[in-house]
Amino acid sequence: MTLCAVKLITKDQQVYNCRSVRHSKKGEKVPHSCSTTRTKVYTTEMLNFLPLIHQGKVRDCFAIDEDRMLIVASDRLSAFDVVLPDPVPGKGALLTQISNFWFDRTSHIIDNHLTGISIKDIFDDPALIDLLKDRAVIVHRLQPLPVEAIVRGYLIGSGWKDYQQTGAVCGIKLNEGLQQADKLPQVLFAPSSKAVAGKHDENVDFDTIIKLIGEDLACRVRDVSLQIYEFAARYALERGIIIADTKFEFGLDANGKLHLMDEVLTPDSSRFWPLESWQPGSSPPSYDKQFVRDYLETLDWNKQAPGPVLPPAIIEATRQKYADACRILKKPSDETISYPGY
């Protein structure tokens, strides 16, 4: 056993200092004592305790052993590929709750990265468990594919910009005369390449994806992405939410089997529109971070780091939109509605 130190640092730099004992044997718990007094988690730093595998814009990944890792969803908010300086309280917990909801409901379509192992099976300190239980998951370690599997049901965002310039989205030619936020004649698989940290993802055509990962795997990613989207879009529409577009990420296990990973169908990775407010010709109101993007577009900011400070009202409105999306998506089936002719 090795004596270790852990830090969990939040936005205002108050620190959780922990003393830990790490067991080297797979399956053993990691005991430690930790005093937690805060609810907003902006960054996580685990030093000499769980090795940091990757730090993303929102999620930090730590090795548990050779087969499993811990993913912690922080309250960080990114826009235009820049991490903004202010956290959205509880955002990481909401993202985790929504992702787990969809992982469960799409497991009949494709396996996902979840192990089913509880945080309590890995850690034994009640305070740390309480901090992590709503915002962290234990997952299988997979080999990520270098592809953002984007599916578009509506013409918005970078797809709308592509269409205005070329009449196509990711090389897929569309009819003339479409408006912003129009429902597309057919759902499109419109992928992008995964950029390195600090760079922007780039929309690419399907042939580029074939060159990156091979034809068989590219076709599998495309077909599964469309299947998940169509299933989820029907489900959400019954609850009054349009899923305009979304982004999936996939990885391979040691046997080369494809798994859904990272996050799925959250307000960070998708555009959620209230059906009652949707009208082609303009960008609809939403239950996602498009609200923040729209605010940032009003500022004199070049979309490069560092990002601007957000007013408290914008932070709270963003938190409420994420919470509303979670609440509405979880409506029981006896509260759903139908839209004849839609």
Rosetta blueprint (number, residue, H / E / L):
1 M L
2 T E
3 L E
4 C E
5 A E
6 V E
7 K E
8 L E
9 I E
10 T L
11 K L
12 D L
13 Q L
14 Q L
15 V E
16 Y E
17 N E
18 C E
19 R E
20 S E
21 V E
22 R E
23 H L
24 S L
25 K L
26 K L
27 G L
28 E L
29 K L
30 V E
31 P L
32 H E
33 S E
34 C E
35 S L
36 T L
37 T L
38 R L
39 T L
40 K L
41 V L
42 Y L
43 T E
44 T E
45 E E
46 M L
47 L L
48 N L
49 F L
50 L L
51 P L
52 L E
53 I E
54 H E
55 Q E
56 G L
57 K L
58 V L
59 R E
60 D E
61 C E
62 F E
63 A E
64 I L
65 D L
66 E L
67 D L
68 R E
69 M E
70 L E
71 I E
72 V E
73 A E
74 S L
75 D L
76 R L
77 L L
78 S E
79 A E
80 F L
81 D L
82 V E
83 V E
84 L L
85 P L
86 D L
87 P L
88 V L
89 P L
90 G L
91 K H
92 G H
93 A H
94 L H
95 L H
96 T H
97 Q H
98 I H
99 S H
100 N H
101 F H
102 W H
103 F H
104 D H
105 R H
106 T L
107 S L
108 H L
109 I L
110 I L
111 D L
112 N E
113 H L
114 L E
115 T L
116 G L
117 I L
118 S L
119 I H
120 K H
121 D H
122 I L
123 F E
124 D L
125 D L
126 P H
127 A H
128 L H
129 I H
130 D H
131 L H
132 L H
133 K L
134 D L
135 R L
136 A E
137 V E
138 I E
139 V E
140 H E
141 R L
142 L L
143 Q E
144 P E
145 L L
146 P L
147 V E
148 E E
149 A E
150 I E
151 V E
152 R E
153 G E
154 Y E
155 L L
156 I L
157 G H
158 S H
159 G H
160 W H
161 K H
162 D H
163 Y H
164 Q H
165 Q H
166 T H
167 G L
168 A E
169 V E
170 C L
171 G L
172 I E
173 K E
174 L L
175 N L
176 E L
177 G L
178 L L
179 Q L
180 Q L
181 A L
182 D L
183 K E
184 L E
185 P E
186 Q E
187 V E
188 L E
189 F E
190 A L
191 P L
192 S E
193 S E
194 K L
195 A L
196 V L
197 A L
198 G L
199 K L
200 H L
201 D L
202 E E
203 N E
204 V L
205 D L
206 F H
207 D H
208 T H
209 I H
210 I H
211 K H
212 L H
213 I H
214 G L
215 E H
216 D H
217 L H
218 A H
219 C H
220 R H
221 V H
222 R H
223 D H
224 V H
225 S H
226 L H
227 Q H
228 I H
229 Y H
230 E H
231 F H
232 A H
233 A H
234 R H
235 Y H
236 A H
237 L H
238 E L
239 R L
240 G L
241 I E
242 I E
243 I E
244 A E
245 D E
246 T E
247 K E
248 F E
249 E E
250 F E
251 G E
252 L E
253 D L
254 A L
255 N L
256 G L
257 K L
258 L E
259 H E
260 L E
261 M E
262 D L
263 E L
264 V L
265 L L
266 T L
267 P L
268 D L
269 S L
270 S E
271 R E
272 F E
273 W E
274 P E
275 L H
276 E H
277 S H
278 W L
279 Q L
280 P L
281 G L
282 S L
283 S L
284 P L
285 P L
286 S L
287 Y L
288 D L
289 K L
290 Q H
291 F H
292 V H
293 R H
294 D H
295 Y H
296 L H
297 E H
298 T L
299 L L
300 D L
301 W L
302 N L
303 K L
304 Q L
305 A L
306 P L
307 G L
308 P L
309 V L
310 L L
311 P L
312 P H
313 A H
314 I H
315 I H
316 E H
317 A H
318 T H
319 R H
320 Q H
321 K H
322 Y H
323 A H
324 D H
325 A H
326 C H
327 R H
328 I H
329 L H
330 K L
331 K L
332 P L
333 S H
334 D H
335 E H
336 T L
337 I L
338 S L
339 Y L
340 P L
341 G L
342 Y L
